[in-house]
Amino acid sequence: MPTHQSLTGATDEELLQRMIVTHADRFGDEYWAFFSGRVSPLLPPHPVIIDVGCGPGLLLHDLSERLRSATLHGYDVTPAMIAHARQLRYGGVNPTLAILDITTQPLPLDNGSVDLVSMSSVLHVLDEPLPVLAEIRRVLAPRGIFLLNDWVRQSLAAYLAFRRETMGENETEADCLRRGYRLFPAHNKYTTEDWRWLLGQTGFAIRDETQLRDSHRIFVAIPDRR
């Protein structure tokens, strides 16, 4: 499975620390206002929730504070991420956490048993997204939600400015540009229309969507029952 580490050249520990430092910016007040207004009302009282590519578990932690009756599951391909997630103190029952490569392993849940699957900034990395989307579709309940939050295409100038001004990279200008040029093809792989097409190809209908950051678009997708 391709990983962020293989794209960036970062070690597991370097990526872990970067995800911790940037979490509040990536999942800030606007994100949670959208989640509370557009996602939470659609969930049952005791939802089953999966975070695919859960990283260090910080989104699961936030969810546990907001949805204390939820049953949470987190899966990631990097052992260091799961190890960090296991050290956190959660608001409700501790989540089930496991190392899993979703490109080669099925999610360990029954068909139609999950109320919400979250996937943030992971799907763009994968060479073949359709089988992964089909696996997510398999575990979703008939009224389940797939919350996809991922990169959308920008111009090169806008992307490089985003890395410099929003991501706050503290490298030299030359190193920042070098990293930006290397990552541009991966982070700008899909347009908004491409994401809509991929979701439609795997049996999803888009109920809602928004763009809280220039770099990322959020899709609230549900099983298409037509």
PEPEQUI-V947512 format. One record per residue. N is the residue number from 1. RES is the residue in one letter. PHI is phi in degrees with one decimal (999 if undefined). Layout:
N & RES & PHI
N & RES & PHI
//
This chain:
1 & M & 999
2 & P & -61.5
3 & T & -131.9
4 & H & -61.1
5 & Q & -64.0
6 & S & -67.6
7 & L & -77.7
8 & T & -94.5
9 & G & 81.2
10 & A & -79.1
11 & T & -78.3
12 & D & -57.2
13 & E & -67.2
14 & E & -63.5
15 & L & -66.9
16 & L & -55.7
17 & Q & -65.5
18 & R & -65.2
19 & M & -66.5
20 & I & -66.0
21 & V & -65.6
22 & T & -94.0
23 & H & -59.0
24 & A & -63.0
25 & D & -74.5
26 & R & -74.9
27 & F & -126.2
28 & G & -97.4
29 & D & -60.6
30 & E & -65.6
31 & Y & -60.7
32 & W & -73.0
33 & A & -65.7
34 & F & -64.5
35 & F & -61.6
36 & S & -66.0
37 & G & -86.5
38 & R & -115.6
39 & V & -114.9
40 & S & -52.5
41 & P & -62.1
42 & L & -89.1
43 & L & -90.1
44 & P & -73.0
45 & P & -61.0
46 & H & -126.5
47 & P & -75.2
48 & V & -98.6
49 & I & -127.4
50 & I & -118.4
51 & D & -110.9
52 & V & -89.7
53 & G & 74.5
54 & C & -73.4
55 & G & 57.5
56 & P & -77.6
57 & G & 86.8
58 & L & -71.4
59 & L & -68.3
60 & L & -60.2
61 & H & -60.5
62 & D & -61.2
63 & L & -63.6
64 & S & -65.4
65 & E & -75.5
66 & R & -92.7
67 & L & -127.1
68 & R & -69.1
69 & S & -91.8
70 & A & -78.8
71 & T & -98.8
72 & L & -110.3
73 & H & -133.6
74 & G & -132.9
75 & Y & -131.7
76 & D & -150.2
77 & V & -84.2
78 & T & -101.1
79 & P & -56.4
80 & A & -63.0
81 & M & -67.4
82 & I & -65.6
83 & A & -61.0
84 & H & -66.8
85 & A & -60.2
86 & R & -70.3
87 & Q & -87.7
88 & L & -75.0
89 & R & -104.0
90 & Y & -101.6
91 & G & -74.0
92 & G & -114.6
93 & V & -68.8
94 & N & -57.0
95 & P & -72.0
96 & T & -80.3
97 & L & -124.5
98 & A & -156.5
99 & I & -78.3
100 & L & -154.2
101 & D & -102.3
102 & I & -69.3
103 & T & -77.9
104 & T & -128.2
105 & Q & -124.7
106 & P & -72.8
107 & L & -66.4
108 & P & -82.0
109 & L & -136.1
110 & D & -72.3
111 & N & -55.6
112 & G & 63.8
113 & S & -108.0
114 & V & -117.0
115 & D & -91.9
116 & L & -148.5
117 & V & -115.1
118 & S & -108.5
119 & M & -145.0
120 & S & -120.7
121 & S & 55.0
122 & V & -122.3
123 & L & -62.8
124 & H & -64.4
125 & V & -73.3
126 & L & -77.4
127 & D & -69.0
128 & E & -128.0
129 & P & -75.8
130 & L & -62.5
131 & P & -61.9
132 & V & -68.3
133 & L & -62.2
134 & A & -64.6
135 & E & -67.9
136 & I & -64.1
137 & R & -60.6
138 & R & -60.9
139 & V & -83.3
140 & L & -72.4
141 & A & -66.2
142 & P & -53.3
143 & R & -108.3
144 & G & -73.0
145 & I & -128.2
146 & F & -108.2
147 & L & -102.5
148 & L & -100.7
149 & N & -128.4
150 & D & -150.5
151 & W & -62.4
152 & V & -125.3
153 & R & -65.7
154 & Q & -127.1
155 & S & -67.9
156 & L & -59.7
157 & A & -61.8
158 & A & -65.7
159 & Y & -65.0
160 & L & -64.9
161 & A & -65.9
162 & F & -61.2
163 & R & -63.3
164 & R & -75.1
165 & E & -92.1
166 & T & -95.8
167 & M & -78.9
168 & G & 62.7
169 & E & -64.0
170 & N & -103.8
171 & E & -82.3
172 & T & -64.9
173 & E & -58.2
174 & A & -64.9
175 & D & -67.9
176 & C & -63.5
177 & L & -66.0
178 & R & -60.3
179 & R & -65.5
180 & G & -63.0
181 & Y & -62.3
182 & R & -69.3
183 & L & -89.5
184 & F & -53.6
185 & P & -62.0
186 & A & -74.7
187 & H & -78.9
188 & N & -119.0
189 & K & -71.0
190 & Y & -118.5
191 & T & -84.1
192 & T & -57.5
193 & E & -65.4
194 & D & -63.2
195 & W & -62.1
196 & R & -61.2
197 & W & -65.2
198 & L & -59.9
199 & L & -64.4
200 & G & -64.1
201 & Q & -67.2
202 & T & -112.2
203 & G & 84.5
204 & F & -108.0
205 & A & -112.8
206 & I & -87.9
207 & R & -85.6
208 & D & -158.2
209 & E & -161.1
210 & T & -158.0
211 & Q & -130.8
212 & L & -85.4
213 & R & -130.8
214 & D & -60.4
215 & S & -86.2
216 & H & -130.1
217 & R & -123.8
218 & I & -108.7
219 & F & -117.0
220 & V & -102.1
221 & A & -111.0
222 & I & -129.7
223 & P & -57.4
224 & D & -79.0
225 & R & -96.0
226 & R & -70.6
//
